[in-house]
Amino acid sequence: MWILAVLAVSLSAQETKPAPKEQKPAEEQLPPEEDVASVPQQYSFNPVRSKRDVEVGVFYFKKGDWKAAALRFREATLWNEGNADAWLRLGETEEKRGGAKAAKAAYTKYLELAGESKLAPEVKKRLEKLK
């Protein structure tokens, strides 16, 4: 009998205790103005990320979403300014979007990087058409 009484007391003691709230230490809580989502992206040389952005840009290009494709190709050039493929594809996308000035700049940069490539004559023709 006294076992039942002990059990009842222990159960009632557990029910009255509030569950502890998990809180981050004060140094981990960021004020709203320091939210990482509002911090501008810091770019550094990252050829893997650049290549991935080109792949995603090609996906959007094939779907006909020129704006999304252009954003990805532009981002790829920020991760690796020497990525000639990103510049070429950015030029093609800007041309599709009707941005002649941006297309010229991208094609010019492509020719600086890969002026001896097999695609260079075609890019030069496109560049002449845009002038």
N, C-alpha and C positions, 0 to 999 in steps of 0.2 A: 504494500500500500504506500509506504513512504517513497518507493521508487516512482510511483505515479505522481506524487506530489513534487518530487524533484524534477521530473520531466516537465510538468506543467509550469513550474517556476522558470526553468531554463528556456522554454518556448516563449513565455511571456516576456522574458528579458531580451530575447532576440528580436521580437516583434517591435519593441519600443525603441531600439537603436536605429537611427537613420543611417542609410547607406552613405558611405563616404563619397563625396564628389571628387572626381579626378580633375585637377586643375593644373595647367601648365605653370611652371615657375614664372615669376614676373619677367625675367630676362628673355624668356621665349615668346611672350606675348608681344606682338608688334602693334604699335598704334596704327590707326587707319592710314595715315600719310606715308607709312613705311611698308605698306602692303607690297609684296614682290610683284604682283600683277601690274602695278603702275610704274614699275622701274623699266626704263628702256632696255631693250636687248643689247647686250655687249657682244660684239662680234670679234672673233679671233680666228686665225687660220685653222680651218677644220675641213679638210677635203672629204672626209666621210659624210659629214652633215651636208656639204655642198652637193655631193653626188646623190644623196637621198632626196634633197630638195628638187634636183633635176628630174629624178624618177617620178616624184609626185607631180611635178609640173607637166611632165609628158602625159600623165594620166588625165589631168584636167584639160590639157590641150586636145587630146583625143575626144574628150566629151564635149568640146566646144565651149568650155568655160574659160574664155580668154583672160578675164580679170584674175581669176584664181591662178591660172598658169603663169601669168606675168608676175604675180606676187611671189610665187615659188621660185621662178627663174631669177628674179632680182635678189631674193634672199640667198640663193645659191652663189651669186656673184659676191655677196657680202661675206660669206663664209670662206670663199676662195676666189679672189679676184683673177687668178690665172686659169680659171675653168673656162676654156674656150667654148665647150659645148653649151654651157649655161648662157654665154653671151649670144651664141648663134640662135639658140632657141628663144631667148628673150627678144631678139630682133624679129624673128618670125612671128612671135605672138603679138608684139607691138604693131607689126605690119597688119596683122589680122584685125587688131583693135582700131586701126586707123591712126595710130600715133606715129606719123612719119618721122618726127624729130627724134623720138625715143628709139625708133627702129634704126635710124641712121647711126645714132650714138652706139647702139649695141653692135651693129654690123662692123662699125669702124674698130671697136675694141676687139671684136673677133679677129679681124684681119691683122691687127697688131700682134695678137697672140698666135694665130695660126695662118699666117699669110701664105705659107707654102703648102697648105693642105689641099687635098683633091677637091674640096668644096669651095675653095677660095674664088675660083673664076665665077661660080654661080652667085656667090655672095657679092662680088664686085658688080655683076649685072643688076642684082637687086638694089644695090646702093645707087647705081646710076639712075634707075627708074624712080627712086625716091627723091632725087634732086630736082 
